[in-house]
Amino acid sequence: MTTETEPPQGSNGIVVPPHGRTAALLTLTFGTFVVGTGEFSIMGMLPEFATSLGLSPADAGYAITAYALGVVVGAPLITILGARLSRRELLLLLLLLFCFGNILSIVMPSPGLVEVARFITGLPHGALFGISALVAASMVERSRRGWAVGRILSGIAIATLIGAPFSTFAADHMGWRVAYLMIAILGFVVFLGVWRYIPADRPNRSNSPLREVTALNNMQVLLTLLTAAIGFGGMFAIYTYLTSVLQDVTHVSEWLVMIFMVIWGLGMLAGANVGAWIVDRNLDLAAILALAGSVVAMVVFPALLHNTAGLMLDVFLIPAFVNALGPALQTRLMDFAGDAQTLAASLNHSAFNIANALGASLGSQLLAWHYGYGSLGMGGALLSLGGLAVYLLAVAILKKRGVTEVREPIS
């Protein structure tokens, strides 16, 4: 009979969830969907959010910055402080913090306090995604890790496709506070799902919080994180200003703008799943194709600004290529992180948010220099190219050491 802290395992070491793998994976995917909705919903709610707090849209945007800063800070901090907890215990605590942060956002009376609440809400984000990916990977054989990680990360794409638009609708008709209340309630539903469906793993009570940090003394881990921090940036350089491009340059109708946003979400979803499929066959090929493909898709972006059909295809391909990178980098960190599995997996999402800030800042600067909206594609392509260069450097270092494929974590 298994104990609460020791989940049953198959003969090949795969963790067996108490109520089946399907229920466990659905719970984790729903969790990334809810947390992703909490992150992206503010973009669509920003006008109503700004009006209700008496802010300009620019000042209201600081709430987005506060959340992203919470992600960057929270991923390493919470993972280190929770080093002695089991993954299931940490997931439950992170979900409670996520729910608390959303409720706090609702009750705060002033813009500054709302920003503090958004910072708190962002703290568990990176660790939630990272640990969810690790738990999913532990429930499948090694050859299907990419598939499992891709399935979990697809919750982010579904959030952009369904969750964020629904939050915008709720905010427009009932107010942004009601929208965040709904997100908090869904977060508690995920908490109950994790409690019931995720296997209870053995905590390491003797583990030192600093062990996670010292185990990160690995060039491959650092280069993988740097690839993420740069390589994802191009997507955000374009996505941040996509609505403005469609309205001011392409001159499409309002309903067609929504179609473009749906197509962007479909591209993210397709990328997560196709990228995961390639990862299970050749991890390096998946990462290189994702980055190289995104370079091409972004380079042609300026030429398609006045071609609605062509731009629609490119708006699908850009997030598809870039999001295909996610499963590859998350899986690669599992190979190289050694004893720092949880911290490395969490830092991947800190790097993702650094890329968000980098891409948006680059786009803003290019527009401030009056290079026009077409420059967003070229700037984004340079970031993807930079990410590709870093990844190829990581592969070259391995080849120089005589390592062509990783089967066990390398220190």
Contacts in CASP RR format, 6 or more apart in sequence:
PFRMAT RR
TARGET T0000
AUTHOR 0000-0000-0000
METHOD contacts of the structure
MODEL  1
MTTETEPPQGSNGIVVPPHGRTAALLTLTFGTFVVGTGEFSIMGMLPEFA
TSLGLSPADAGYAITAYALGVVVGAPLITILGARLSRRELLLLLLLLFCF
GNILSIVMPSPGLVEVARFITGLPHGALFGISALVAASMVERSRRGWAVG
RILSGIAIATLIGAPFSTFAADHMGWRVAYLMIAILGFVVFLGVWRYIPA
DRPNRSNSPLREVTALNNMQVLLTLLTAAIGFGGMFAIYTYLTSVLQDVT
HVSEWLVMIFMVIWGLGMLAGANVGAWIVDRNLDLAAILALAGSVVAMVV
FPALLHNTAGLMLDVFLIPAFVNALGPALQTRLMDFAGDAQTLAASLNHS
AFNIANALGASLGSQLLAWHYGYGSLGMGGALLSLGGLAVYLLAVAILKK
RGVTEVREPIS
2 8 0 8 1.000
4 200 0 8 1.000
5 86 0 8 1.000
5 200 0 8 1.000
5 201 0 8 1.000
5 202 0 8 1.000
5 203 0 8 1.000
6 200 0 8 1.000
6 201 0 8 1.000
6 202 0 8 1.000
7 15 0 8 1.000
7 16 0 8 1.000
7 17 0 8 1.000
7 18 0 8 1.000
7 199 0 8 1.000
7 200 0 8 1.000
7 201 0 8 1.000
8 15 0 8 1.000
8 16 0 8 1.000
8 199 0 8 1.000
9 15 0 8 1.000
9 16 0 8 1.000
10 16 0 8 1.000
12 141 0 8 1.000
14 138 0 8 1.000
14 139 0 8 1.000
14 140 0 8 1.000
14 141 0 8 1.000
15 135 0 8 1.000
15 138 0 8 1.000
15 139 0 8 1.000
15 199 0 8 1.000
15 201 0 8 1.000
16 139 0 8 1.000
16 199 0 8 1.000
17 23 0 8 1.000
17 24 0 8 1.000
17 139 0 8 1.000
17 197 0 8 1.000
17 198 0 8 1.000
17 199 0 8 1.000
18 196 0 8 1.000
18 197 0 8 1.000
18 199 0 8 1.000
19 196 0 8 1.000
19 197 0 8 1.000
20 197 0 8 1.000
21 139 0 8 1.000
21 140 0 8 1.000
23 197 0 8 1.000
24 135 0 8 1.000
24 136 0 8 1.000
24 139 0 8 1.000
24 197 0 8 1.000
24 198 0 8 1.000
24 199 0 8 1.000
25 136 0 8 1.000
25 139 0 8 1.000
25 148 0 8 1.000
25 151 0 8 1.000
25 152 0 8 1.000
26 197 0 8 1.000
27 190 0 8 1.000
27 193 0 8 1.000
27 194 0 8 1.000
27 197 0 8 1.000
27 198 0 8 1.000
28 132 0 8 1.000
28 135 0 8 1.000
28 136 0 8 1.000
28 152 0 8 1.000
28 194 0 8 1.000
28 198 0 8 1.000
29 151 0 8 1.000
29 152 0 8 1.000
29 154 0 8 1.000
29 155 0 8 1.000
29 158 0 8 1.000
30 155 0 8 1.000
30 189 0 8 1.000
30 190 0 8 1.000
31 128 0 8 1.000
31 132 0 8 1.000
31 155 0 8 1.000
31 187 0 8 1.000
31 190 0 8 1.000
32 128 0 8 1.000
32 129 0 8 1.000
32 132 0 8 1.000
32 152 0 8 1.000
32 153 0 8 1.000
32 154 0 8 1.000
32 155 0 8 1.000
32 156 0 8 1.000
32 159 0 8 1.000
33 155 0 8 1.000
33 156 0 8 1.000
33 158 0 8 1.000
33 159 0 8 1.000
33 162 0 8 1.000
33 163 0 8 1.000
34 159 0 8 1.000
34 183 0 8 1.000
34 186 0 8 1.000
34 187 0 8 1.000
34 189 0 8 1.000
34 190 0 8 1.000
35 98 0 8 1.000
35 124 0 8 1.000
35 125 0 8 1.000
35 128 0 8 1.000
35 129 0 8 1.000
35 159 0 8 1.000
35 187 0 8 1.000
36 155 0 8 1.000
36 156 0 8 1.000
36 159 0 8 1.000
36 163 0 8 1.000
37 159 0 8 1.000
37 163 0 8 1.000
37 164 0 8 1.000
37 166 0 8 1.000
37 167 0 8 1.000
37 183 0 8 1.000
37 186 0 8 1.000
38 102 0 8 1.000
38 121 0 8 1.000
38 159 0 8 1.000
38 167 0 8 1.000
38 180 0 8 1.000
38 183 0 8 1.000
39 67 0 8 1.000
39 71 0 8 1.000
39 122 0 8 1.000
39 125 0 8 1.000
39 159 0 8 1.000
40 159 0 8 1.000
40 160 0 8 1.000
40 163 0 8 1.000
40 164 0 8 1.000
41 163 0 8 1.000
41 164 0 8 1.000
41 167 0 8 1.000
41 168 0 8 1.000
41 171 0 8 1.000
41 179 0 8 1.000
41 180 0 8 1.000
41 183 0 8 1.000
42 49 0 8 1.000
42 61 0 8 1.000
42 63 0 8 1.000
42 64 0 8 1.000
42 67 0 8 1.000
42 118 0 8 1.000
43 64 0 8 1.000
43 164 0 8 1.000
44 164 0 8 1.000
44 167 0 8 1.000
44 168 0 8 1.000
44 171 0 8 1.000
45 167 0 8 1.000
45 168 0 8 1.000
45 171 0 8 1.000
45 176 0 8 1.000
45 179 0 8 1.000
46 57 0 8 1.000
46 60 0 8 1.000
46 61 0 8 1.000
46 64 0 8 1.000
47 57 0 8 1.000
48 171 0 8 1.000
48 172 0 8 1.000
48 175 0 8 1.000
48 176 0 8 1.000
49 55 0 8 1.000
49 60 0 8 1.000
49 63 0 8 1.000
49 171 0 8 1.000
49 176 0 8 1.000
50 56 0 8 1.000
50 57 0 8 1.000
50 59 0 8 1.000
50 60 0 8 1.000
50 61 0 8 1.000
52 175 0 8 1.000
52 176 0 8 1.000
52 177 0 8 1.000
53 60 0 8 1.000
53 110 0 8 1.000
53 111 0 8 1.000
53 114 0 8 1.000
54 111 0 8 1.000
55 111 0 8 1.000
59 111 0 8 1.000
60 111 0 8 1.000
62 111 0 8 1.000
62 115 0 8 1.000
63 111 0 8 1.000
63 114 0 8 1.000
63 115 0 8 1.000
63 118 0 8 1.000
64 118 0 8 1.000
65 357 0 8 1.000
66 115 0 8 1.000
66 116 0 8 1.000
66 118 0 8 1.000
66 119 0 8 1.000
67 118 0 8 1.000
67 119 0 8 1.000
67 121 0 8 1.000
67 122 0 8 1.000
67 125 0 8 1.000
68 122 0 8 1.000
68 353 0 8 1.000
68 356 0 8 1.000
68 357 0 8 1.000
69 119 0 8 1.000
70 119 0 8 1.000
70 120 0 8 1.000
70 122 0 8 1.000
70 123 0 8 1.000
70 125 0 8 1.000
71 122 0 8 1.000
71 123 0 8 1.000
71 125 0 8 1.000
71 126 0 8 1.000
71 349 0 8 1.000
71 350 0 8 1.000
71 353 0 8 1.000
72 350 0 8 1.000
72 353 0 8 1.000
72 354 0 8 1.000
73 123 0 8 1.000
74 122 0 8 1.000
74 123 0 8 1.000
74 124 0 8 1.000
74 125 0 8 1.000
74 126 0 8 1.000
74 127 0 8 1.000
74 350 0 8 1.000
75 125 0 8 1.000
75 126 0 8 1.000
75 127 0 8 1.000
75 343 0 8 1.000
75 346 0 8 1.000
75 347 0 8 1.000
75 349 0 8 1.000
75 350 0 8 1.000
76 343 0 8 1.000
76 346 0 8 1.000
76 347 0 8 1.000
76 350 0 8 1.000
77 123 0 8 1.000
78 90 0 8 1.000
78 94 0 8 1.000
78 123 0 8 1.000
78 124 0 8 1.000
78 127 0 8 1.000
78 346 0 8 1.000
79 90 0 8 1.000
79 127 0 8 1.000
79 212 0 8 1.000
79 342 0 8 1.000
79 343 0 8 1.000
79 346 0 8 1.000
79 347 0 8 1.000
80 209 0 8 1.000
80 210 0 8 1.000
80 212 0 8 1.000
80 213 0 8 1.000
80 343 0 8 1.000
81 209 0 8 1.000
82 90 0 8 1.000
82 209 0 8 1.000
83 204 0 8 1.000
83 207 0 8 1.000
83 208 0 8 1.000
83 209 0 8 1.000
83 211 0 8 1.000
83 212 0 8 1.000
83 342 0 8 1.000
84 203 0 8 1.000
84 204 0 8 1.000
84 205 0 8 1.000
84 206 0 8 1.000
84 207 0 8 1.000
84 209 0 8 1.000
85 93 0 8 1.000
85 203 0 8 1.000
86 200 0 8 1.000
86 201 0 8 1.000
86 202 0 8 1.000
86 203 0 8 1.000
86 204 0 8 1.000
87 131 0 8 1.000
87 134 0 8 1.000
87 135 0 8 1.000
87 201 0 8 1.000
87 342 0 8 1.000
88 135 0 8 1.000
88 194 0 8 1.000
88 198 0 8 1.000
88 199 0 8 1.000
88 200 0 8 1.000
88 201 0 8 1.000
89 203 0 8 1.000
90 127 0 8 1.000
90 131 0 8 1.000
90 342 0 8 1.000
91 128 0 8 1.000
91 131 0 8 1.000
91 132 0 8 1.000
91 135 0 8 1.000
91 194 0 8 1.000
91 198 0 8 1.000
92 191 0 8 1.000
92 194 0 8 1.000
92 195 0 8 1.000
94 124 0 8 1.000
94 127 0 8 1.000
94 128 0 8 1.000
94 131 0 8 1.000
95 124 0 8 1.000
95 128 0 8 1.000
95 187 0 8 1.000
95 188 0 8 1.000
95 190 0 8 1.000
95 191 0 8 1.000
95 194 0 8 1.000
96 191 0 8 1.000
97 120 0 8 1.000
97 123 0 8 1.000
97 124 0 8 1.000
98 121 0 8 1.000
98 122 0 8 1.000
98 124 0 8 1.000
98 125 0 8 1.000
98 128 0 8 1.000
98 187 0 8 1.000
99 184 0 8 1.000
99 187 0 8 1.000
99 188 0 8 1.000
99 191 0 8 1.000
100 120 0 8 1.000
101 117 0 8 1.000
101 120 0 8 1.000
101 121 0 8 1.000
101 184 0 8 1.000
102 121 0 8 1.000
102 180 0 8 1.000
102 181 0 8 1.000
102 183 0 8 1.000
102 184 0 8 1.000
102 187 0 8 1.000
103 180 0 8 1.000
103 181 0 8 1.000
103 184 0 8 1.000
104 117 0 8 1.000
104 120 0 8 1.000
104 121 0 8 1.000
105 114 0 8 1.000
105 117 0 8 1.000
105 118 0 8 1.000
105 121 0 8 1.000
105 177 0 8 1.000
105 180 0 8 1.000
106 177 0 8 1.000
106 180 0 8 1.000
106 181 0 8 1.000
106 184 0 8 1.000
108 114 0 8 1.000
108 116 0 8 1.000
108 117 0 8 1.000
125 349 0 8 1.000
125 353 0 8 1.000
126 346 0 8 1.000
126 348 0 8 1.000
126 349 0 8 1.000
126 350 0 8 1.000
127 342 0 8 1.000
127 346 0 8 1.000
129 152 0 8 1.000
129 153 0 8 1.000
129 156 0 8 1.000
129 345 0 8 1.000
129 346 0 8 1.000
129 348 0 8 1.000
129 349 0 8 1.000
130 330 0 8 1.000
130 342 0 8 1.000
130 345 0 8 1.000
130 346 0 8 1.000
130 348 0 8 1.000
130 349 0 8 1.000
131 342 0 8 1.000
131 345 0 8 1.000
131 346 0 8 1.000
132 152 0 8 1.000
133 148 0 8 1.000
133 149 0 8 1.000
133 152 0 8 1.000
133 153 0 8 1.000
133 330 0 8 1.000
133 345 0 8 1.000
134 334 0 8 1.000
134 341 0 8 1.000
134 342 0 8 1.000
134 345 0 8 1.000
135 198 0 8 1.000
136 148 0 8 1.000
136 149 0 8 1.000
136 151 0 8 1.000
136 152 0 8 1.000
137 145 0 8 1.000
137 146 0 8 1.000
137 148 0 8 1.000
137 149 0 8 1.000
137 331 0 8 1.000
137 334 0 8 1.000
138 201 0 8 1.000
139 148 0 8 1.000
139 199 0 8 1.000
140 147 0 8 1.000
140 148 0 8 1.000
143 280 0 8 1.000
144 280 0 8 1.000
145 279 0 8 1.000
145 280 0 8 1.000
145 331 0 8 1.000
145 334 0 8 1.000
146 276 0 8 1.000
146 279 0 8 1.000
146 280 0 8 1.000
146 327 0 8 1.000
146 331 0 8 1.000
147 276 0 8 1.000
147 277 0 8 1.000
147 279 0 8 1.000
147 280 0 8 1.000
148 276 0 8 1.000
149 276 0 8 1.000
149 279 0 8 1.000
149 326 0 8 1.000
149 327 0 8 1.000
149 330 0 8 1.000
149 331 0 8 1.000
150 272 0 8 1.000
150 273 0 8 1.000
150 275 0 8 1.000
150 276 0 8 1.000
150 279 0 8 1.000
150 326 0 8 1.000
150 327 0 8 1.000
150 330 0 8 1.000
151 273 0 8 1.000
151 276 0 8 1.000
153 272 0 8 1.000
153 276 0 8 1.000
153 323 0 8 1.000
153 326 0 8 1.000
153 327 0 8 1.000
153 330 0 8 1.000
154 269 0 8 1.000
154 272 0 8 1.000
154 273 0 8 1.000
155 272 0 8 1.000
156 268 0 8 1.000
156 272 0 8 1.000
156 323 0 8 1.000
157 265 0 8 1.000
157 267 0 8 1.000
157 268 0 8 1.000
157 269 0 8 1.000
157 271 0 8 1.000
157 272 0 8 1.000
157 319 0 8 1.000
157 323 0 8 1.000
158 269 0 8 1.000
160 261 0 8 1.000
160 264 0 8 1.000
160 265 0 8 1.000
160 268 0 8 1.000
161 262 0 8 1.000
161 265 0 8 1.000
161 266 0 8 1.000
161 268 0 8 1.000
161 269 0 8 1.000
165 258 0 8 1.000
165 261 0 8 1.000
165 262 0 8 1.000
167 179 0 8 1.000
167 182 0 8 1.000
167 183 0 8 1.000
168 179 0 8 1.000
170 178 0 8 1.000
170 179 0 8 1.000
170 182 0 8 1.000
171 178 0 8 1.000
171 179 0 8 1.000
211 339 0 8 1.000
211 340 0 8 1.000
212 339 0 8 1.000
212 340 0 8 1.000
212 342 0 8 1.000
212 343 0 8 1.000
213 340 0 8 1.000
213 343 0 8 1.000
215 337 0 8 1.000
215 338 0 8 1.000
215 339 0 8 1.000
215 340 0 8 1.000
215 343 0 8 1.000
215 411 0 8 1.000
216 222 0 8 1.000
216 337 0 8 1.000
216 340 0 8 1.000
216 343 0 8 1.000
216 344 0 8 1.000
218 336 0 8 1.000
218 337 0 8 1.000
218 338 0 8 1.000
218 340 0 8 1.000
218 410 0 8 1.000
218 411 0 8 1.000
219 394 0 8 1.000
219 397 0 8 1.000
220 332 0 8 1.000
220 336 0 8 1.000
220 394 0 8 1.000
220 397 0 8 1.000
220 398 0 8 1.000
220 410 0 8 1.000
221 333 0 8 1.000
221 336 0 8 1.000
221 337 0 8 1.000
221 340 0 8 1.000
221 344 0 8 1.000
223 390 0 8 1.000
223 391 0 8 1.000
223 393 0 8 1.000
223 394 0 8 1.000
223 397 0 8 1.000
224 329 0 8 1.000
224 332 0 8 1.000
224 333 0 8 1.000
224 336 0 8 1.000
224 348 0 8 1.000
224 391 0 8 1.000
224 394 0 8 1.000
225 333 0 8 1.000
225 344 0 8 1.000
225 347 0 8 1.000
225 348 0 8 1.000
225 351 0 8 1.000
226 351 0 8 1.000
226 387 0 8 1.000
226 390 0 8 1.000
227 287 0 8 1.000
227 291 0 8 1.000
227 325 0 8 1.000
227 329 0 8 1.000
227 387 0 8 1.000
227 390 0 8 1.000
227 391 0 8 1.000
227 394 0 8 1.000
228 325 0 8 1.000
228 326 0 8 1.000
228 329 0 8 1.000
228 348 0 8 1.000
228 351 0 8 1.000
228 352 0 8 1.000
228 355 0 8 1.000
229 351 0 8 1.000
229 352 0 8 1.000
229 354 0 8 1.000
229 355 0 8 1.000
229 358 0 8 1.000
230 355 0 8 1.000
230 358 0 8 1.000
230 383 0 8 1.000
230 386 0 8 1.000
230 387 0 8 1.000
230 390 0 8 1.000
231 291 0 8 1.000
231 294 0 8 1.000
231 322 0 8 1.000
231 325 0 8 1.000
231 355 0 8 1.000
231 383 0 8 1.000
231 384 0 8 1.000
231 386 0 8 1.000
231 387 0 8 1.000
231 388 0 8 1.000
231 390 0 8 1.000
232 322 0 8 1.000
232 325 0 8 1.000
232 351 0 8 1.000
232 352 0 8 1.000
232 355 0 8 1.000
232 356 0 8 1.000
233 322 0 8 1.000
233 355 0 8 1.000
233 356 0 8 1.000
233 358 0 8 1.000
233 359 0 8 1.000
233 362 0 8 1.000
233 380 0 8 1.000
233 383 0 8 1.000
233 384 0 8 1.000
234 294 0 8 1.000
234 298 0 8 1.000
234 322 0 8 1.000
234 355 0 8 1.000
234 359 0 8 1.000
234 362 0 8 1.000
234 377 0 8 1.000
234 379 0 8 1.000
234 380 0 8 1.000
234 381 0 8 1.000
234 383 0 8 1.000
234 384 0 8 1.000
235 294 0 8 1.000
235 318 0 8 1.000
235 319 0 8 1.000
235 322 0 8 1.000
235 323 0 8 1.000
235 355 0 8 1.000
235 380 0 8 1.000
236 355 0 8 1.000
236 356 0 8 1.000
236 358 0 8 1.000
236 359 0 8 1.000
236 360 0 8 1.000
237 359 0 8 1.000
237 360 0 8 1.000
237 362 0 8 1.000
237 363 0 8 1.000
237 366 0 8 1.000
237 376 0 8 1.000
237 377 0 8 1.000
237 379 0 8 1.000
237 380 0 8 1.000
237 383 0 8 1.000
238 245 0 8 1.000
238 298 0 8 1.000
238 301 0 8 1.000
238 318 0 8 1.000
238 376 0 8 1.000
238 377 0 8 1.000
238 380 0 8 1.000
239 264 0 8 1.000
239 319 0 8 1.000
240 359 0 8 1.000
240 360 0 8 1.000
240 363 0 8 1.000
240 364 0 8 1.000
241 363 0 8 1.000
241 367 0 8 1.000
241 373 0 8 1.000
241 376 0 8 1.000
242 260 0 8 1.000
242 261 0 8 1.000
242 264 0 8 1.000
242 315 0 8 1.000
243 257 0 8 1.000
243 261 0 8 1.000
244 373 0 8 1.000
245 305 0 8 1.000
245 373 0 8 1.000
245 374 0 8 1.000
245 376 0 8 1.000
246 252 0 8 1.000
246 256 0 8 1.000
246 257 0 8 1.000
246 260 0 8 1.000
247 257 0 8 1.000
248 373 0 8 1.000
249 305 0 8 1.000
249 306 0 8 1.000
249 373 0 8 1.000
249 374 0 8 1.000
250 305 0 8 1.000
250 306 0 8 1.000
250 308 0 8 1.000
250 311 0 8 1.000
252 260 0 8 1.000
252 308 0 8 1.000
256 308 0 8 1.000
259 312 0 8 1.000
260 311 0 8 1.000
260 312 0 8 1.000
260 315 0 8 1.000
263 312 0 8 1.000
263 315 0 8 1.000
263 316 0 8 1.000
264 315 0 8 1.000
264 316 0 8 1.000
264 318 0 8 1.000
264 319 0 8 1.000
265 319 0 8 1.000
266 316 0 8 1.000
267 316 0 8 1.000
267 317 0 8 1.000
267 319 0 8 1.000
267 320 0 8 1.000
267 323 0 8 1.000
268 319 0 8 1.000
268 320 0 8 1.000
268 323 0 8 1.000
269 323 0 8 1.000
270 316 0 8 1.000
270 320 0 8 1.000
271 319 0 8 1.000
271 320 0 8 1.000
271 321 0 8 1.000
271 323 0 8 1.000
271 324 0 8 1.000
272 323 0 8 1.000
272 324 0 8 1.000
272 326 0 8 1.000
272 327 0 8 1.000
274 320 0 8 1.000
274 324 0 8 1.000
275 286 0 8 1.000
275 290 0 8 1.000
275 324 0 8 1.000
275 326 0 8 1.000
275 327 0 8 1.000
275 328 0 8 1.000
276 327 0 8 1.000
278 285 0 8 1.000
278 286 0 8 1.000
278 289 0 8 1.000
278 324 0 8 1.000
278 328 0 8 1.000
279 286 0 8 1.000
279 327 0 8 1.000
279 328 0 8 1.000
279 331 0 8 1.000
283 328 0 8 1.000
283 331 0 8 1.000
283 332 0 8 1.000
283 335 0 8 1.000
284 395 0 8 1.000
286 324 0 8 1.000
286 325 0 8 1.000
286 327 0 8 1.000
286 328 0 8 1.000
287 325 0 8 1.000
287 328 0 8 1.000
287 329 0 8 1.000
287 332 0 8 1.000
287 391 0 8 1.000
288 388 0 8 1.000
288 391 0 8 1.000
288 392 0 8 1.000
289 321 0 8 1.000
289 324 0 8 1.000
290 321 0 8 1.000
290 322 0 8 1.000
290 324 0 8 1.000
290 325 0 8 1.000
290 326 0 8 1.000
290 328 0 8 1.000
291 321 0 8 1.000
291 325 0 8 1.000
291 384 0 8 1.000
291 385 0 8 1.000
291 387 0 8 1.000
291 388 0 8 1.000
291 391 0 8 1.000
292 388 0 8 1.000
293 317 0 8 1.000
293 321 0 8 1.000
293 384 0 8 1.000
294 318 0 8 1.000
294 321 0 8 1.000
294 322 0 8 1.000
294 325 0 8 1.000
294 381 0 8 1.000
294 384 0 8 1.000
295 381 0 8 1.000
295 384 0 8 1.000
295 385 0 8 1.000
295 388 0 8 1.000
297 314 0 8 1.000
297 317 0 8 1.000
297 318 0 8 1.000
297 321 0 8 1.000
298 318 0 8 1.000
298 377 0 8 1.000
298 378 0 8 1.000
298 379 0 8 1.000
298 380 0 8 1.000
298 381 0 8 1.000
298 384 0 8 1.000
299 377 0 8 1.000
299 378 0 8 1.000
299 381 0 8 1.000
300 314 0 8 1.000
301 311 0 8 1.000
301 314 0 8 1.000
301 318 0 8 1.000
301 374 0 8 1.000
301 376 0 8 1.000
301 377 0 8 1.000
302 373 0 8 1.000
302 374 0 8 1.000
302 375 0 8 1.000
302 377 0 8 1.000
302 378 0 8 1.000
304 310 0 8 1.000
304 311 0 8 1.000
304 314 0 8 1.000
305 311 0 8 1.000
305 373 0 8 1.000
305 374 0 8 1.000
322 384 0 8 1.000
326 348 0 8 1.000
329 348 0 8 1.000
330 345 0 8 1.000
330 348 0 8 1.000
333 341 0 8 1.000
333 344 0 8 1.000
333 345 0 8 1.000
333 348 0 8 1.000
334 341 0 8 1.000
334 344 0 8 1.000
334 345 0 8 1.000
334 409 0 8 1.000
335 406 0 8 1.000
335 409 0 8 1.000
335 410 0 8 1.000
336 344 0 8 1.000
336 406 0 8 1.000
336 409 0 8 1.000
336 410 0 8 1.000
337 343 0 8 1.000
337 344 0 8 1.000
337 345 0 8 1.000
337 409 0 8 1.000
338 409 0 8 1.000
338 410 0 8 1.000
338 411 0 8 1.000
341 409 0 8 1.000
355 383 0 8 1.000
358 383 0 8 1.000
359 380 0 8 1.000
359 383 0 8 1.000
362 379 0 8 1.000
362 380 0 8 1.000
362 383 0 8 1.000
363 375 0 8 1.000
363 376 0 8 1.000
363 379 0 8 1.000
366 372 0 8 1.000
366 375 0 8 1.000
366 376 0 8 1.000
366 379 0 8 1.000
367 373 0 8 1.000
367 375 0 8 1.000
367 376 0 8 1.000
398 404 0 8 1.000
403 410 0 8 1.000
END
